[in-house]
Amino acid sequence: MERTIKRSLSFGDLTLKITDVGEDLHLLLTGGEKPHLGCTVLAIPRPSLTGSKKTGVTSSVLNMTGHKDEAICRYMAEEMARRENKVTVCTGGFHVDNITKKQIDEVLLAVKDMI
């Protein structure tokens, strides 16, 4: 099954495609002026290492040199892995030339809402 979530920002759009891959999940996040594959994060749910009942996550990251998509992809992969208790891969990239701090904050709020 595949689900698509779209968010319009004041300066562009974000698209998140969530695909079931057997018992696992694949997230593809694209948007901005130059959508690309800037980062891939693999998040694996596991029991907490502190003994709490909260699900922990172990993540591995592949990042394109010079790209800053890790914060978004890591957040999305880890949140979905933790919440759904499924191995989750998030791939994606969002780019806007000369992005401002206010615009970055807008992207982060949209990503949190989408996930």
Beta strands, then each sheet from edge to edge (+ up, - down):
strand 1: 2-9
strand 2: 12-21
strand 3: 24-32
strand 4: 39-47
strand 5: 55-63
strand 6: 88-95
sheet 1: 1+ 2- 3+ 6+ 4- 5+
end
